[in-house]
């Protein structure tokens, strides 16, 4: 059995083929911005020589958000243990975005040193597994552009104010959404207002459909 490789398309596609020698490869996802599509298509043709199918996933706009979104698509249909990320193929921005997405999903990743693959120290446990269904429900209800009151949030999530406070603030043993920096809060007229942070927004980009993900997790528990 070989790996399914995720690789950003940048200025070092030679690293893709070097990585294939170290990690047996069955399929490759090339995540490419529009300006690199010709490079991605040329690489896809080269991979046919090795009988390795390549799927090009195009990105447009914010690279970090787009990378998390594409990783979410891939992770939703593959076993995480079969995935590995080659961050050496991208440019500075796409490499950073791919490494962040790999970390959030708990995927194996490698870079290059002296033209040799080097595994990177990424936790195998997915960041998403650290979030309870209730916390994910809160995050999926919030918006990164607009603060909402606790009363409004309680109504949307169908949670009591005390339960919301618990998930936001956490305890001595468990981190809340505030300490995890997934939400931002401020006070206005003695009322607490909450919105999604940029980090929280990125994590949600990793879900193709957050509600479906929540449903899957509930089913798997039974």
ABEGO torsion letter per residue (X at the ends): XBBBBBBBBBABAAAAAAAAAABBBABBBBBBBAAAAAAAAAAAAAAAAAGBBBBBBBBBEBAAAAAAAAAAAAAAABBAAABBBBAAABBAAAAAAAAAAAAAAGBBBBBBBGGBBBBBBBBABBAAAABBAAAAAAAAABBAABBBBAAAAAAAAGBBAAAAAAAAAEBAABBBAAAAGABBBBBBGGBBBBBBBAAAAAAAAABABAAAAAAAAAAAAX
